[in-house]
Amino acid sequence: MSDPLGGLEPAPPPREEPRPTPPRRRTPSTYALLLVFAAFFAAEGIIGKDASVESGAALIRLGALYAPALRDGDWWRLGSYAFLHIGWAHILANSWSLWVLAPQLELTFGSNLTLGLFAATAVAGGAGSAFWSLHQGTAVLAAGASGGVLGLFGATAALYWRMRHRLPQDVQRRIVRAIGLNVLLIFAIAYAAPVDNAAHAGGAISGLLLGLIAPLPMLERRPWHTVAQAVLIAGALALAAMEGAAVAWAVHPRPRTLRGAGSCCSPRGASRRARAAAATRRAGRTCCR
């Protein structure tokens, strides 16, 4: 088109509208669990007056798993132990593992079911630990979220198995390699470190089974999904009730003497073993791991 007066300018090129950024999906269950870990770890340090946060007396008061206490009626310890940790390395390792595993499950299964997976597998781990302790006739003081964390690992393996046909071959190989390396690491820790293998096994096996039957939004609904969902929700409610009972006991403990087989020990060596023995004198003979 001619412009004899020189007043016309070429039309500007059309502007590309910026693509909207997809909203970031939140993982509230992961953050809630980490906050609960931190809160109870702080409570352990305050009650035990121990900078290393390894007081046996504080652990028993706050709900650590201990067979003589279970025999005395402390049913809540089957779940409340999962929010307690023995020392800084223990809570940092479990918190990091939770941070790695839980968000992906929460984005896939949903926040409620992921919380249910942690809760149900933690209780299953506590039941496995208690059964093994009673079967062996030992009185071991057990604490830590690793039963639930291993449950999340089992659920992650189950999730891969259910979704494997939707993944490219190279992604499948990377996931299988990562799972295999973690399994080897778990067995190495079980062999070399003083950990509660019964709780780990109970959590991992129950997590694998629940992860195989839990409902997934992207897959077809199955008849057993309703039952699995009810089990996971019941697990979360049961763990909440156990923790509530543990807090009530910690606020208003009653004097008693718990006795059981086993020797006093600590995960940090002889000097702290002596302090643990003194701290847990009223609770009977215990062993921390």
QUITASUL-V933730 format. One record per residue. RES is the residue in three letters. SS is DSSP state (H for helix, E for strand, - for the rest). NEAR is the number of other C-alpha atoms within 12 Angstrom. Layout:
((RES & SS & NEAR) (RES & SS & NEAR))
This chain:
((MET & - & 8) (SER & - & 9) (ASP & - & 9) (PRO & - & 8) (LEU & - & 7) (GLY & - & 9) (GLY & - & 8) (LEU & - & 11) (GLU & - & 12) (PRO & - & 11) (ALA & - & 8) (PRO & - & 8) (PRO & - & 7) (PRO & - & 7) (ARG & - & 7) (GLU & - & 8) (GLU & - & 6) (PRO & - & 7) (ARG & - & 6) (PRO & - & 8) (THR & - & 7) (PRO & - & 7) (PRO & - & 6) (ARG & - & 8) (ARG & - & 14) (ARG & - & 18) (THR & - & 28) (PRO & H & 22) (SER & H & 31) (THR & H & 35) (TYR & H & 22) (ALA & H & 24) (LEU & H & 36) (LEU & H & 32) (LEU & H & 19) (VAL & H & 24) (PHE & H & 34) (ALA & H & 26) (ALA & H & 19) (PHE & H & 37) (PHE & H & 40) (ALA & H & 29) (ALA & H & 29) (GLU & H & 36) (GLY & H & 27) (ILE & H & 20) (ILE & H & 24) (GLY & H & 29) (LYS & - & 19) (ASP & - & 25) (ALA & - & 17) (SER & - & 26) (VAL & - & 33) (GLU & - & 47) (SER & - & 44) (GLY & H & 50) (ALA & H & 37) (ALA & H & 38) (LEU & H & 49) (ILE & H & 50) (ARG & H & 40) (LEU & H & 46) (GLY & - & 44) (ALA & - & 52) (LEU & E & 51) (TYR & - & 52) (ALA & H & 44) (PRO & H & 32) (ALA & H & 32) (LEU & H & 32) (ARG & H & 21) (ASP & - & 17) (GLY & - & 16) (ASP & - & 31) (TRP & - & 31) (TRP & - & 38) (ARG & H & 49) (LEU & H & 48) (GLY & H & 50) (SER & H & 49) (TYR & H & 52) (ALA & H & 55) (PHE & H & 51) (LEU & - & 51) (HIS & - & 47) (ILE & - & 47) (GLY & - & 33) (TRP & H & 25) (ALA & H & 18) (HIS & H & 33) (ILE & H & 36) (LEU & H & 22) (ALA & H & 21) (ASN & H & 34) (SER & H & 33) (TRP & H & 22) (SER & H & 27) (LEU & H & 38) (TRP & H & 27) (VAL & H & 22) (LEU & H & 34) (ALA & H & 42) (PRO & H & 31) (GLN & H & 26) (LEU & H & 41) (GLU & H & 33) (LEU & H & 26) (THR & H & 29) (PHE & H & 35) (GLY & - & 28) (SER & H & 28) (ASN & H & 31) (LEU & H & 44) (THR & H & 45) (LEU & H & 44) (GLY & H & 43) (LEU & H & 56) (PHE & H & 55) (ALA & H & 47) (ALA & H & 48) (THR & H & 49) (ALA & H & 50) (VAL & H & 51) (ALA & H & 44) (GLY & H & 45) (GLY & H & 50) (ALA & H & 38) (GLY & H & 31) (SER & H & 44) (ALA & H & 40) (PHE & H & 27) (TRP & H & 25) (SER & H & 31) (LEU & H & 24) (HIS & H & 15) (GLN & H & 16) (GLY & - & 19) (THR & - & 26) (ALA & - & 36) (VAL & - & 42) (LEU & E & 55) (ALA & E & 53) (ALA & - & 49) (GLY & - & 50) (ALA & - & 50) (SER & H & 52) (GLY & H & 49) (GLY & H & 52) (VAL & H & 51) (LEU & H & 46) (GLY & H & 45) (LEU & H & 50) (PHE & H & 45) (GLY & H & 38) (ALA & H & 44) (THR & H & 44) (ALA & H & 35) (ALA & H & 31) (LEU & H & 37) (TYR & H & 30) (TRP & H & 22) (ARG & H & 25) (MET & H & 22) (ARG & H & 20) (HIS & H & 13) (ARG & H & 15) (LEU & - & 17) (PRO & - & 12) (GLN & H & 12) (ASP & H & 12) (VAL & H & 16) (GLN & H & 20) (ARG & H & 15) (ARG & H & 16) (ILE & H & 23) (VAL & H & 22) (ARG & H & 16) (ALA & H & 18) (ILE & H & 24) (GLY & H & 16) (LEU & H & 14) (ASN & H & 21) (VAL & H & 21) (LEU & H & 14) (LEU & H & 15) (ILE & H & 26) (PHE & H & 18) (ALA & H & 15) (ILE & H & 16) (ALA & H & 20) (TYR & H & 13) (ALA & H & 12) (ALA & - & 16) (PRO & - & 23) (VAL & - & 31) (ASP & - & 39) (ASN & H & 33) (ALA & H & 31) (ALA & H & 42) (HIS & H & 41) (ALA & H & 35) (GLY & H & 34) (GLY & H & 42) (ALA & H & 39) (ILE & H & 34) (SER & H & 44) (GLY & H & 44) (LEU & H & 33) (LEU & H & 30) (LEU & H & 42) (GLY & H & 41) (LEU & H & 30) (ILE & H & 32) (ALA & - & 41) (PRO & - & 34) (LEU & - & 31) (PRO & - & 16) (MET & - & 15) (LEU & - & 18) (GLU & - & 13) (ARG & - & 16) (ARG & - & 16) (PRO & - & 12) (TRP & - & 17) (HIS & H & 23) (THR & H & 17) (VAL & H & 17) (ALA & H & 28) (GLN & H & 31) (ALA & H & 23) (VAL & H & 30) (LEU & H & 38) (ILE & H & 26) (ALA & H & 24) (GLY & H & 32) (ALA & H & 32) (LEU & H & 24) (ALA & H & 30) (LEU & H & 35) (ALA & H & 30) (ALA & H & 22) (MET & H & 33) (GLU & H & 32) (GLY & H & 22) (ALA & H & 27) (ALA & H & 34) (VAL & H & 26) (ALA & H & 19) (TRP & H & 24) (ALA & H & 28) (VAL & H & 16) (HIS & - & 12) (PRO & - & 18) (ARG & - & 13) (PRO & - & 11) (ARG & - & 16) (THR & - & 16) (LEU & - & 26) (ARG & - & 26) (GLY & - & 29) (ALA & - & 22) (GLY & - & 23) (SER & - & 23) (CYS & - & 33) (CYS & E & 31) (SER & - & 34) (PRO & - & 31) (ARG & - & 25) (GLY & - & 16) (ALA & H & 13) (SER & H & 14) (ARG & H & 24) (ARG & H & 25) (ALA & H & 22) (ARG & H & 24) (ALA & H & 39) (ALA & H & 28) (ALA & H & 22) (ALA & H & 31) (THR & - & 34) (ARG & H & 24) (ARG & H & 22) (ALA & H & 34) (GLY & - & 30) (ARG & - & 34) (THR & - & 41) (CYS & E & 44) (CYS & E & 43) (ARG & - & 38))
